[in-house]
Amino acid sequence: MLSYETIDLNDYTHSGEGGTAISYKHKTKNTLAKLYNPGFEADRAVGEFLTARTVFEMGIPTPEPIRLVTDGERFGAEYAFIPGKRSFTRIISEEPDRLEEISLAFARYTRELHSTKADPRLRSYKQVLQDFYKEKDLVPADYKERALRFLEQIPDAPTCLHGDLQIGNIITDGQRTLWIDVGEFSHGLPEWDNSVLWTICHNMDKNRANFLFHLEPETLTKHWDIFLPAYLGTTDQQTLGNYCRRLLPFYAVKVPYVFDMAYHTRMPDIAFQKITPLLP
């Protein structure tokens, strides 16, 4: 049975933070503790840890999950630390002339991931979203009906999804390239991943782009413009435009789930007004 081990943060130094968690590097060991922000349930960290173990055991390049940890208030897990690592985001921020190189590499790794058959232990992302809409009352009734109808009509797929696909969630030490933050790893259509990547690159304000990615919104848009042709293997503008339009309902169905996961609350009504037209 899994249990949490209490850690003393005096043994760690602050390493970084994202939208939902803060990471701490151990002062003497090559380990990294990731603790969810206060308010996140302990079960959330257990689910992420078990998924990360599955991904690691599949042979997907990702830091090894070691143990569940808590500081007495927050819950999370400890992972192997990769010395000398930098995220693709950090590389672009520090070496902007490498934007094209890194964006092309990201497209290559994403295509490989989306072509990999998932372990049967991983969840169906389609089923995750169906359960969300059926079990929680966090969207208007018409929105729920249209989202469930869309989910019923689209196929599932047996290939891997990252669940939070973006260039901050892939790292390299110069020798190895690894996926991180794999707690939402699952299987399904690649549009579930690419739709959120699309909105990160097109709908993020300056302050949040700088906080999460150390990049300007314009750089994120350029990243997408390099990524998508490489990912799809075409520069045909009509094909690229059609694919972007195809992503919109996937984004609209996914974003209320992501918002609840990150903030434990319903999206503001004004947000629903903006994204409801994206649903079929």
RAUR-V519409 format. One record per run of one state. SS is the DSSP state (a for helix, b for strand, c for the rest). FROM is the first residue (numbers start at 1). LEN is the number of residues. If there is no record, write none. Layout:
BEGIN
SS|FROM|LEN ; SS|FROM|LEN
END
This chain:
BEGIN
c|1|4 ; b|5|2 ; c|7|2 ; a|9|3 ; b|12|6 ; c|18|3 ; b|21|6 ; c|27|4 ; b|31|6 ; c|37|5 ; a|42|17 ; c|59|6 ; b|65|6 ; c|71|4 ; b|75|6 ; c|81|5 ; b|86|2 ; a|88|7 ; c|95|1 ; a|96|19 ; c|115|2 ; b|117|1 ; c|118|6 ; b|124|1 ; a|125|11 ; c|136|5 ; a|141|13 ; c|154|5 ; b|159|3 ; c|162|8 ; b|170|3 ; c|173|4 ; b|177|3 ; c|180|6 ; b|186|2 ; c|188|3 ; a|191|12 ; c|203|3 ; a|206|8 ; c|214|3 ; a|217|16 ; c|233|4 ; a|237|27 ; c|264|5 ; a|269|10 ; c|279|2
END
